[in-house]
Amino acid sequence: AWEAPILRDVRLASPLGIKIQGEQIVAVIVFMPIELAKQNLTMLVQNQVFARNPDSSIQMNTSMHTIRIPLGTLFYYYPLGGDSKQGAPVAIEILVNQK
């Protein structure tokens, strides 16, 4: 399991990319802060997941959306999804602060 924290200072409109790779899956997630207003950060999130199927074909899923996060909040993002019974296989924790 990978649990080492990564600390990054990211300016508005500067992307922060994260790549998660396993035997059958690769996920590329890009977080980009785009607006700071009234103690909330609006972040653009692009998620691309590539998975190898049992027949060796590759399946790709992609999404893009915006998320509004209050400053000082710990934000959880689940790039591979999850459900209430099994939980999520991968979670990314992001603490949003302002310098």
C-alpha positions, 0 to 999 in steps of 0.5 A: 500500500502506498501511503507516503504523503506528497506535499505540493504548493499549487498555484491557480491554473497550475495542474497537479498530476497523480498516476496510480499504476497496478497490474491491471489498471492505470489511473491518471488524475489531474487536479487544477485549482481554477478559482478562489472565492469566499474561502472556497477553492473551485478545482477542476478534476480530470480522471482517466482510468485504463483497465485491462480486461480478461480478454486482454482488451483495454477499457478506458473511462474518463471524466472531468468535473469541478469540485468546490472545497472550503479552505482548511478542509480535508478532501477525499477523492476516489478515482476508481469509485467504490460502493457502500459494501466494499468501500473504495480500492484507492482514496486520495486525500487532499488538504486545501490551504491558502498561503 
